[in-house]
Structures are given as C-alpha cells and as structure tokens.
Amino acid sequence: MSGLLARLGVGRTALETPEIVQLDSPALQGADAAVAYFSWRSGGDFHGFARVAPSRFLFGLLDVAGQREKNQPVREAARELFQTAGTELLSAEEINEADAMTELARRLNLEIMRVAGGVCSCPAFAGCYNEELGTLCYVNAGHTPGLLRDESGTAELHATGLPLGLFSLAPTDSRIVGLGPKSSLAIVSRGVVEADCGSQEFGLAGVKHVIESGDESARGLSHRILTQVQDFMCRQPKHNDVTALALTRA
C-alpha cells in the first residue's frame, strides 16, 4: 500500500491541474452532487442527473460498450429514457423506491438492446437519493462498485445484477443504504480503476484513499479523484473515458 500512496502523490508536489470538465447537479437539500471527466473521450461513459420529485434526486453513471462515435445512438436513447422513465417512476409522493429503481433498470436494459439491435454491454450505476430521509436506493448493473464513506468507515456498493444490454430478462435488484451526516459517495468509471503506471493500477484502493483523506464538497471530491489519477499515471489518461461522480452530505 505504501507504494500506491507514493504514486498517489503523498509527500510530492502535485502535478499541474489537468483539463477536467465539471458539472454540478440541481440544488439539493443538505447535500450536493457533481460529476467530473477528462475532456478527451473515446468510450461510452455518460451520466445523468434529474430532479424527479420535491425530495428525490436521481443520478446515474453508465458505460456503453464500444467506441464513442459508434455507440452514440445507444447512449442518447438510454440518456433520454433515464430522464423520462426516471421521472415517471419516481415522481409520485407515495411509491416503493426499490421497485421503481428495479423497473428503471429493466426498461433501460430493454431500450439498450432495442436500439443496439442485439447485445450491447452497458455497466450502470443508478441511484435515487431521498433528501427527506437521507437514504440512497440504488442498482448496480455490473458496474464498478460505488464507495460510501461515513463515520464508521468506507463500504463498497457491489453489483446487484449483470451489465445492462446482455439478456432481455436479466433481473437487476435494488438496495437501500443510509447516508449519515458528512457521508460521501463516489462512483467512478472503469477508466479510473484501470488507470495504470507500469504494472500497477490505480484501482479502487486509489479511490478509497481519496475519499478517506478529507471532507469536501462533491465538486472537490470528483475533481480530486481525477487529479490523483493523472498524478498516478504522470500523464493525461487516454486509455478510456475517465469519469467520477460524487454525492456528499453537508
């Protein structure tokens, strides 16, 4: 681990700030969310934010297989369905959020396969944050685990199903976790964990180091994950899309 921390820049002068695009979510009650990604993009990463109810905020990070210029129709169809179906399923005051998120994953799965004309792997992490309750209902369809840090430590939010776009009837379960005061959630694309330097990968260990090293806003956390990736690689990542989405409670 000490070798990894050295590569993360501990005790070193930070490299120049990389070219990073950052986007903030709609205003949240007692929390904030943001996404950051390198402007050089070649893969299928895309994110979604949606205010779906007065106290519900929907977000997601998906990775459509293939090159960006070829998977654009699938990305755009999934992005549109994420917004419309997410709002339809989660807007009512009295709903079962777990059932709604499971149904959202089912619809996304079918839409991806329909537009692709067959199999098209799409790992996806989607979550509904309930601002009133401080809970997160999420589905992880074969995506990189989310990392949730609170006063008790850091937990991994593992896959609850297969990647979307593989099997028309494959189920994706949903789970609910609580976000206490000063909690931080980080979801990163495969390009983050697979960033390498020599024989070492940044991995989830690198993301854990970042999320555990201080309390900050979602914008600050997502940005710092990417700067640490570049510091680790000693160059701008161009091996894949590199994206970090963060949600933090004040």
Buried (B, 14 or more C-beta within 10 A) or exposed (E): EEEBBEBBBEEEEEBEEBEBEBBBBEEBEEBBBBBBBBEEBEBBBBBBBBBBBEBBBBBBBBBBBBEBEEBBEBBEBBBEBBBEBBBBBBBEEEBEBBEBBBBBBBBBBBBBBBBBEEEBBBBBBBBBBBBEBBBBBBBBBBBBBBBBBBEEEBEEBEBBBBBBBBEEEBEBBBBBBEBEEEBBBBBBBBBBBBBBBEEBBBBBBBBBBBBEBEEBBBBBBBBBBBBBBBBBBEEBBEEBBBBBBBBBBE
